[in-house]
């Protein structure tokens, strides 16, 4: 969309938490009377009247980080006069590549969260609104950079989350509760019950297996508006690799959770994330993972080729050849009939 009034454009990379935080920035700008619009990086070259850009970046893989840098370079090329403000995980990392981009203004997490402290309610534009309820992780999975970038554990009180959901217009038809690691929410069951009372369809974004206790499953079963789509991060189907990743569950425990959920929610759908080519994933470990996936019969699997993140424990380990990783991804797709 083109506009003649000076505009702040907000570009978001990465996860649902980032999308939420971008909406928080947009709501803050609107409250200050500043015109703003959320756009994709594909729109940069033909936008008009760009006074400033906010780039909300992602660092989860090296590719995500590269995309965030590319967004800044593209803005500098097409809008040399525009101010650029960065936020999110990639720019929090201050790698030489990020520093070389010479972006002067970086929003800290605190300045984003301030929207709640100031009483500005986040106005969601999507029909399915992402509602951030938690931030931070200290699990230090050996492949993950996030605990180095977002290790302040925070959660939003139940009342605040409920107030935000109730304040949305009728265009919002469902909400998704999201966080960096929802395991850290102190009483997630109480939050679920309160959200269900809002009377709107709701679901939960990524879940960690240790969260899925019989108590939480029973609570969810009692919720009338809960949409039973479960995205429970697996990462590997081999116990030895899970240990090397510092994941705190076994494949037997994971399978048992899926079984309990299927018994409680016969129409549930299941998704997961899987890292392929973690440094200690031998041929035998990969074969074990593939067999495990065949048994689980999940509906959706997000496959991520292992991406070493400098500063993490796993980044010190020797890499598996790219060609082997590509071959393994192909094999999973073929065996499980997954589309690209
Ligand atoms: S649980 Fe593991 S993968 Fe998830 S954010 Fe924390 S360290 Fe990263």
Boltz pocket constraint, residues with backbone or C-beta under 6 A from the ligand:
constraints:
  - pocket:
      binder: B
      contacts: [[A, 137], [A, 138], [A, 139], [A, 140], [A, 141], [A, 144], [A, 145], [A, 146], [A, 147], [A, 180], [A, 181], [A, 208]]
      max_distance: 6.0
